[in-house]
């Protein structure tokens, strides 16, 4: 019977953390929902209650300062919270056992206590304590037909009942070990009426419940619950139900379309249902290998958007835990870039005992620039070619152009006067890889028909050059003002 009975995962929703908690353990001797909802005492003191934490709607157990052990099939995601001793821990890594239903989760913070592992391999026949948060007793299950020694309508067990989210503990005994094709080596416990006042069966919501065995040196984590025997029925048709059964003779087991009556011949005597826990001792080597791996650190990159200023632009890296040493590369090199552009950044934790990396893109934007180009003084026809000047804030060279080459032409920074009139002189700087193009600055040049005038360029730079550049520097800084004619010559300043 036990070798052929269908097994089901004892979860509320497989592979998904449920939002509503479910509460634990069906007892043979009592249906009191308050039974065993506080820590065991006496000879059972410190038997595991102190190591049970809450993982979503289920439970799990710390096994070193940064790792806890849970059933893999209940799921979970990185950054989910694990609660232990009232504190909240954040998951940063996980390790799935390829040969069982075990999964180890890593947390960033440090646990204050954790459970030792049971490694002896002699679990069969030993009593254990198990914890759960699943269903309590529900509706009675009574036999469907007479079988030898068991009349119809005999009490056989209880269907799964309601849930209240409370942690509860019970006891049972390892009856045997079994190999499950997916969940790996299992410890099996039967609901056989021989476990005393704390004898229990597990049900929906009890997955990941820890099993502890005392090996003489203390209580140690020996298993992680995950499967129960199922399903049962009072007829040979229909969907059936899940239940905790202490004698299934006179009931049907199996599933829809394949129900089989349990009799005294298959096998003889009472036929209890039971539950299973993934065996820790046979996976201890894998567990040890995970605990020996470097811890996952969490680098965080910032200052990824910067603007060119001629200096190197290093990003900011913070780590959790704080203060870990980090190596940073920019486009594969260790040197910090200064020029505008996009650089692939990789930050790798190098601190002993930790591993982790983060990547991003450092973007150094071209800088803006501006042009200082003063107002131009009027000039008279016949003035000699002279230079004008403007300054770009970037230090890059400024180019000039004339809107009216019939009045004035420009070559480089030299202005040649050709005729009376007006021309707009434009100062430009087109930028480069590190600078954006500057906004052009336009100044009006007025050329009068009076001979011997000169060009002025404002106060930002050398204003002009030519035969009269040394005369009246202060007066020439006020372009557009007409002054009296010099009595010592035939020239006039404009």
C-alpha positions in Angstrom: 0.0 0.0 0.0 2.7 2.5 1.1 4.8 1.7 -2.0 2.0 2.4 -4.5 0.0 5.2 -2.9 0.1 8.5 -4.7 2.0 11.3 -3.1 1.1 15.0 -3.1 3.1 18.0 -2.2 1.8 19.4 1.1 1.6 23.0 0.0 -1.3 25.4 -0.5 -0.1 26.4 -4.0 2.9 24.5 -5.5 5.8 26.7 -6.8 4.2 29.9 -5.6 4.4 31.7 -2.2 0.8 32.1 -1.1 -0.4 35.4 0.3 -2.6 33.9 3.0 -0.9 31.8 5.7 -2.0 28.3 6.4 -1.5 26.7 10.1 -0.2 23.4 11.2 -0.3 19.7 12.1 -3.2 17.3 12.6 -3.0 15.3 15.9 -4.3 11.8 16.5 -5.4 12.3 20.1 -6.9 15.8 20.0 -8.5 18.3 17.6 -7.8 21.3 19.9 -6.4 24.0 17.7 -4.4 25.5 20.6 -2.5 22.3 21.2 1.3 22.5 20.9 1.3 26.2 19.7 4.1 27.2 22.0 7.6 26.0 22.4 8.1 22.4 23.7 9.3 22.1 27.3 10.9 19.5 29.6 12.8 16.8 27.8 11.7 18.4 24.4 13.0 21.9 25.3 15.3 23.4 22.6 14.2 20.8 20.1 13.9 23.1 17.1 11.3 25.8 17.9 14.1 28.3 18.4 15.4 27.7 14.9 12.1 28.0 12.9 11.7 31.1 10.7 8.9 32.2 8.5 9.3 32.0 4.7 6.2 33.4 3.1 3.3 31.3 4.3 5.7 28.4 5.2 8.7 27.8 7.4 12.4 27.4 7.0 15.5 27.0 9.2 18.8 29.0 9.3 21.8 26.6 8.9 24.6 29.1 9.2 25.0 32.9 9.6 23.8 33.7 6.1 21.8 30.7 4.8 18.5 29.0 5.5 17.1 25.7 4.2 13.6 25.3 2.7 11.7 23.0 0.4 12.4 23.9 -3.2 8.8 23.3 -4.4 7.3 26.1 -2.3 9.2 28.7 -4.5 10.3 32.1 -3.6 12.2 34.9 -5.2 15.4 37.0 -4.6 14.6 40.0 -2.4 11.8 38.2 -0.6 11.8 38.5 3.1 12.6 35.8 5.6 11.6 36.5 9.2 13.6 35.0 12.1 13.3 35.9 15.8 11.2 38.9 14.8 13.9 40.3 12.4 13.5 40.6 8.7 16.2 39.2 6.4 16.5 39.9 2.6 17.4 37.0 0.2 20.3 37.8 -2.2 21.0 34.3 -3.6 19.6 30.8 -3.8 21.0 27.3 -4.5 18.7 24.4 -5.7 19.8 20.9 -5.0 19.8 19.0 -8.3 19.1 15.7 -6.4 16.4 16.6 -4.0 13.6 19.0 -3.0 16.1 21.1 -0.9 16.9 24.7 -1.6 19.3 26.9 0.2 18.7 30.7 0.4 21.3 33.2 1.2 20.6 36.4 3.1 22.5 39.7 3.3 22.3 40.1 7.1 23.7 37.7 9.7 21.5 35.3 11.7 22.1 35.2 15.5 21.6 31.4 15.7 21.2 28.4 13.4 20.5 24.7 13.5 23.1 22.0 13.2 22.6 19.3 10.6 21.8 15.7 11.4 24.6 13.7 9.6 24.4 10.2 11.2 22.3 8.4 8.6 20.6 6.2 11.2 17.2 7.9 11.2 15.0 4.8 10.8 13.3 4.0 14.2 14.1 7.4 15.7 11.5 9.7 17.1 11.4 13.2 15.8 9.7 16.6 16.2 8.2 18.3 13.2 6.9 21.9 12.8 4.2 23.1 10.4 1.7 25.9 9.6 -0.8 23.9 7.6 -4.3 22.5 8.1 -5.8 21.3 11.4 -8.4 18.6 11.8 -11.4 18.7 9.6 -14.4 16.5 8.9 -14.4 12.9 10.1 -13.7 10.2 7.5 -15.7 7.0 8.0 -15.2 3.7 6.1 -17.4 3.1 3.0 -17.8 -0.7 3.1 -17.3 -3.7 5.4 -13.9 -5.4 5.2 -12.6 -8.2 7.4 -12.4 -6.8 10.9 -13.5 -3.3 10.0 -17.2 -2.6 9.7 -18.6 0.1 7.4 -19.0 3.6 8.9 -15.9 3.1 11.2 -13.9 6.3 12.0 -10.8 6.1 9.9 -9.3 9.6 10.2 -10.0 13.3 9.3 -10.1 15.4 6.2 -8.0 18.5 6.1 -9.6 21.3 8.1 -9.2 25.1 8.3 -6.0 27.1 8.6 -5.1 29.7 11.3 -1.5 30.6 10.4 -0.1 29.4 13.8 3.1 27.5 14.2 2.5 24.1 15.7 4.7 21.1 16.6 4.1 17.4 16.8 6.0 14.1 17.0 6.3 10.9 15.0 8.8 8.2 14.2 10.9 7.5 11.1 9.3 4.2 9.9 11.4 3.9 6.7 13.3 5.7 4.0 12.1 5.9 0.4 13.5 7.3 -2.8 11.2 9.7 -4.7 12.0 10.3 -8.4 11.9 14.1 -8.0 12.2 14.9 -4.3 15.0 12.5 -3.7 15.7 10.4 -0.6 12.8 10.7 1.9 12.1 10.0 5.6 8.6 8.4 6.0 6.4 8.6 9.1 3.1 6.8 9.4 0.0 8.0 11.3 -0.2 4.6 13.1 -1.5 5.5 16.6 1.8 4.6 18.2 3.4 8.0 18.6 1.9 9.1 21.9 -0.1 12.2 22.8 1.9 14.3 20.3 1.6 12.0 17.3 0.9 14.0 14.2 0.2 13.9 10.5 1.0 16.8 8.1 -1.3 18.4 5.5 -1.7 21.3 3.1 0.5 24.2 4.1 3.0 22.2 6.1 5.6 22.0 3.3 9.1 23.0 4.3 8.3 22.1 7.9 11.6 21.1 9.6 12.1 17.7 11.2 14.5 17.5 14.2 16.1 14.4 15.7 18.1 14.2 18.9 21.3 12.2 18.2 22.4 12.2 21.9 24.4 15.4 21.5 21.4 17.6 20.9 18.6 18.3 18.4 19.6 18.5 14.8 17.9 19.2 11.5 17.2 15.9 9.9 14.5 16.6 7.2 12.4 19.1 5.4 8.7 18.1 4.8 7.2 18.1 1.4 4.9 15.1 0.6 1.9 13.3 2.0 0.0 10.1 1.0 -3.2 10.9 -1.1 -5.9 10.7 -2.2 -8.9 8.9 -0.5 -12.6 8.3 -1.3 -15.7 6.7 0.2 -16.8 5.5 -3.2 -15.1 4.2 -6.3 -16.0 7.3 -8.3 -15.5 11.1 -8.1 -12.7 13.4 -7.2 -12.0 12.1 -3.7 -10.4 14.1 -0.9 -7.1 14.5 1.0 -7.1 13.3 4.6 -5.0 12.1 7.6 -6.0 8.5 7.8 -4.9 6.1 10.6 -6.6 3.0 9.0 -7.7 3.2 5.4 -9.2 -0.3 5.2 -12.8 0.1 3.9 -11.8 3.3 2.0 -10.7 3.8 -1.6 -7.4 5.3 -2.5 -5.9 6.5 -5.8 -7.4 9.1 -8.0 -10.4 9.7 -10.3 -10.9 6.7 -12.6 -8.4 4.5 -10.7 -9.8 4.1 -7.2 -8.9 0.9 -5.3 -10.5 -0.5 -2.2 -8.1 -1.0 0.7 -8.6 -4.5 2.3 -6.9 -6.6 4.9 -5.1 -8.4 2.2 -3.3 -5.4 0.8 -1.5 -5.3 3.2 -2.9 -7.1 6.3 -3.7 -5.1 9.3 -4.3 -1.3 9.7 -3.1 0.8 6.8 -2.2 4.3 7.9 -1.4 7.2 5.6 1.8 9.1 6.3 4.0 12.0 5.3 7.5 12.5 4.0 10.5 14.8 4.6 13.5 15.2 2.4 16.5 13.5 4.1 19.2 15.9 5.1 21.9 13.4 6.0 22.3 12.1 2.5 22.6 15.7 1.1 25.0 17.0 3.7 27.9 17.1 1.3 25.9 19.3 -1.1 24.8 21.5 1.7 28.4 21.9 2.9 29.6 22.8 -0.6 27.0 25.6 -0.8 27.9 27.0 2.6 31.6 27.1 1.6 30.9 29.3 -1.4 31.7 33.0 -1.2 28.8 35.1 0.0 26.8 37.2 -2.5 27.5 40.9 -2.2 25.4 43.5 -3.9 27.4 46.4 -5.7 25.3 49.4 -6.6 26.5 51.9 -9.3 25.7 55.6 -9.3 27.1 58.8 -10.9 26.7 57.1 -14.4 25.5 60.4 -16.1 28.2 63.0 -16.1 29.4 66.0 -18.2 32.8 66.5 -19.7 35.0 68.9 -17.8 38.5 67.8 -18.8 39.0 65.6 -15.7 38.6 61.8 -15.2 35.0 60.8 -14.4 35.0 58.0 -11.9 31.6 56.4 -11.0 30.4 55.7 -7.4 30.1 52.1 -6.2 28.5 51.2 -2.9 28.2 47.6 -1.5 25.9 45.7 0.7 27.4 44.9 3.2 29.1 48.2 3.1 32.8 48.9 2.7 33.8 45.9 0.5 36.7 46.3 -1.9 35.6 46.6 -5.6 37.5 46.6 -8.9 36.0 48.8 -11.6 36.7 48.6 -15.3 35.7 51.1 -18.0 35.3 49.7 -21.5 37.5 46.8 -20.3 40.3 49.1 -18.9 41.1 50.1 -15.3 41.9 53.7 -16.3 39.1 56.2 -15.6 37.9 58.0 -18.8 37.9 61.8 -19.2 36.6 62.3 -22.7 32.9 62.4 -23.6 31.4 59.1 -24.7 29.7 55.9 -23.5 31.7 53.4 -21.5 30.7 49.9 -20.4 31.3 49.7 -16.6 31.8 46.5 -14.6 32.2 46.6 -10.8 33.4 43.3 -9.3 33.6 42.5 -5.6 37.2 41.5 -4.7 36.8 41.3 -0.9 37.8 37.9 0.6 34.8 35.6 1.2 32.4 37.5 -1.1 31.4 37.4 -4.7 29.2 39.7 -6.8 29.3 42.2 -9.7 27.2 44.9 -11.3 27.4 46.5 -14.7 26.2 49.7 -16.2 27.0 52.4 -18.8 28.9 55.6 -17.9 27.8 58.4 -20.1 30.0 61.5 -20.3 28.0 64.1 -22.2 29.8 66.8 -24.3 30.0 70.1 -22.3 28.2 73.3 -23.5 30.3 76.3 -24.5 29.7 80.0 -25.2 31.4 82.7 -27.2 32.5 86.2 -26.0 32.4 88.6 -28.9 32.2 92.3 -28.2 30.3 94.9 -30.2 32.2 96.3 -33.3 32.9 100.0 -33.7 31.9 101.7 -36.9 34.7 102.0 -39.5 35.3 104.3 -42.4 35.8 103.3 -46.0 39.5 103.0 -46.8 40.6 101.6 -43.4 43.4 99.1 -43.7 42.6 95.4 -43.1 42.6 94.5 -39.4 42.0 91.7 -37.0 38.9 90.9 -34.9 38.9 88.6 -31.9 36.4 86.4 -30.0 36.9 83.9 -27.3 35.1 80.5 -26.8 34.7 79.3 -23.2 36.1 75.9 -24.3 39.3 77.4 -25.6 38.6 76.1 -29.1 39.2 78.5 -32.0 36.4 80.8 -33.2 35.6 81.3 -36.9 34.0 84.4 -38.4 31.9 85.1 -41.4 30.5 88.2 -43.1 26.9 88.4 -44.2 27.7 91.1 -46.8 31.0 90.3 -48.6 30.5 93.3 -50.8 31.0 95.5 -47.8 33.5 93.4 -45.8 35.2 90.1 -46.3 36.9 87.9 -43.6 39.8 85.6 -44.0 40.5 83.9 -40.7 40.2 86.8 -38.3 41.2 89.5 -40.7 38.5 91.9 -42.0 39.0 93.7 -45.3 36.7 96.7 -46.0 35.5 97.0 -49.5 32.6 99.4 -49.6 30.4 101.6 -47.4 27.4 99.8 -45.9 26.5 97.3 -43.2 27.6 93.7 -42.8 26.8 91.2 -39.9 29.9 89.5 -38.6 29.1 86.1 -37.1 31.4 84.4 -34.6 31.0 80.6 -34.5 32.4 77.5 -32.8 31.1 74.2 -34.0 32.3 72.0 -31.1 34.0 68.7 -31.1 33.7 65.3 -29.4 33.9 66.9 -25.9 32.0 70.2 -26.6 28.7 71.0 -28.1 28.5 73.7 -30.7 28.3 77.2 -29.2 25.5 79.5 -30.0 26.7 81.9 -32.7 27.2 85.6 -31.8 26.4 88.2 -34.4 27.7 91.8 -34.4 26.9 94.5 -36.9 29.7 96.2 -38.7 28.9 99.7 -40.1 31.2 101.1 -42.8 30.9 104.8 -43.5 32.0 106.5 -46.6 34.4 108.7 -44.6 38.0 107.7 -45.2 40.7 106.6 -42.8 38.4 105.0 -40.2 39.2 101.9 -38.2 37.3 98.8 -36.9 36.7 98.3 -33.2 35.8 95.0 -31.5 34.5 95.7 -28.1 36.3 95.2 -24.7 36.5 91.4 -24.5 39.7 91.0 -26.6 42.2 93.1 -28.6 39.8 95.3 -30.4 41.6 95.8 -33.7 45.0 96.4 -35.2 46.2 98.9 -37.7 47.9 102.3 -38.1 45.7 104.0 -35.4 45.5 101.1 -32.9 47.6 103.1 -30.4 45.4 106.2 -30.4 42.5 106.9 -28.0 42.1 103.4 -26.5 39.5 104.6 -24.0 37.4 106.5 -26.5 37.4 103.6 -28.9 35.9 101.3 -26.3 32.7 103.3 -26.7 31.7 102.4 -30.3 29.1 104.5 -32.0 29.9 107.8 -30.3 31.1 110.6 -32.6 33.8 112.9 -31.2 35.0 116.3 -32.6 37.6 116.4 -35.3 41.2 116.4 -34.0 42.5 120.0 -34.6 46.0 118.7 -35.2 45.0 116.5 -38.1 42.2 115.9 -40.6 41.0 112.7 -38.9 37.9 112.2 -36.8 37.2 109.4 -34.4 33.9 107.5 -34.7 
